[in-house]
Amino acid sequence: MMTQAFYTGISGLKNYSSGIDVVSNNIANISTVGYRAYNSEYASLFEESLQSASAGISASSVGNGVRMQATAMSTEQGTLALSERSTDLAILGEGWFGVRGDGDVVYTRDGSFNIDANADLVTNDGLHVLGTMGGNFDENNVLTEVLTEVKLGDENTVEKLRFPRTLTYPPEPTTEAKFFANVGAGYETITVSANVVDAQNNRNLLRLEMTKKEIQTPPGTQYDITATIRSADGTIEYASEAGDLFFDDTGAFASSTITTIDNNGTPVAINLGSGYDGLFSVDVPEVAPGSSLADGTIGGDLQGYSISQEGDVFATFTNGKQSSVGKLAVFHFANEQGLNRISGTRFEESANSGQAFFYKDANGDNFIGTNIQNYRLESSNYDMAAGLTELIILQRAYDANSKSVTTADQMMQKALQMDA
């Protein structure tokens, strides 16, 4: 029994010392962004049952020590702390960011990212953040297509994310301008205007002037109409067209001889509507100002990037437009507790975790399967109060096992002395 006391005490010293190391490491990383804590799990070694001679049943047992069975990763969500950088990200829910240097993909919950001198989205120590680029800007950093989202590629096609520091939203020339106005029934000149964009990224003014003809030919009424395009400051006239405007005997729009006008090299269709939806001629005491609606967009320069909850990276431009240019990848595992910790907050897949995969929707398209928040960082998921309590318990258990070894040693010494 004295030998058993030695083994029991020594096993306790060894394993509770390892447990103290685990808790101490958790406490030391209480301020580490994206840290995943580990919890020690213990199991008893073989026990010897003590039988009752009278009842023939097991009354109690004597253990042969303890062993650390496993250190299990805690998957609890850490609290989200505010950050000052739009590239600082936190995963709300399950999942892992993928980052890569020269080797295999490494997985982390630490979203402390920034854009380096090469315009790559990287970790603080230079590993590239992985995802899918939209491929919608050219080598001159001019946007070629506006995307509301970028589809996430397959797990084996993820790439480093590169977002240029300068990006241009090209002008979209106006192709049509629609006008709404009541030209009345009098002989005063009615004007209505529209802002139109040309291919050179100028915002010009398309102006219509309508005057009732002195000589009318029933049925209906006829007007002279002049369409003019000038620069916004009025110093340059790009085009001027004159024609005729016709309304039927009810005042509804019938037709016009002017249908298009050249806007500094781009034709613009002049849409005067149909019936009473557009221009019409109704006698009222006071004619209200007209209005217009034109397509086309003035060009803009990159104002900044933002990241949506779905992981899309949106470029925002000075003209108020946005376009997705890439999507962050969020990886998932069948058993994330089986990941191997490389160091700190970095992990690698293992046989226990299974291979990384993406979730798929009903259409078979990949999606991140969680929410991402920018201007946020996930804190350590370890509870300091619980950790200190656990540390006290382990230290007391360590002291108890130490005393059992000392007591067993003293008993052994006395036994040897008695034998002598």
Secondary structure by P-SEA (a helix, b strand, c coil): caaaaaaaaaaaaaaaaaaaaaaaaaaaaccccbbbbbbbbbbbcbbbbbbcccccccccccccccccccccccccccbbbbbccccccccccbbbbbbbcccccccccccccccccccccccccbbbbbbbbccccccccccccccccccccccccbbbbbbbcccccccccccbbbbbbcccccccbbbbbbbbbcccccbbbbbbbbbbbccccccbbbbbbbbbbbccccccccccccbbbbbccccccccccccccccccbbbbbbcccccccbbbbbccccccccbbbbbbcccccccccccccbbbbbbccccbbbbcbbbbbbbbccccccccccccbbbbccccccbbbbbcccccccccbbbbccccccccccaaaaaaaaaaaaaaaaaaaaaaaaaaaaaaaaaaaac
